[in-house]
């Protein structure tokens, strides 16, 4: 998933092995913090919605 964050583009790579095994990696936009990717993975597991998971970046 490619999206704009602040003034630059970012890429969210989502790996879905099963509904219980979802992992994310975030590239670009200066957000290489592994904790952010873990939070996105957890949000995606809960909501099963990419837009809702991406809202966690704004909070």
Protein Blocks (a to p, Z undefined) as FASTA:
>chain_A
ZZdehjbccddddddfblmlccdddeejhiabfklmmmmmmmmmmnopaklmmmmmmZZ
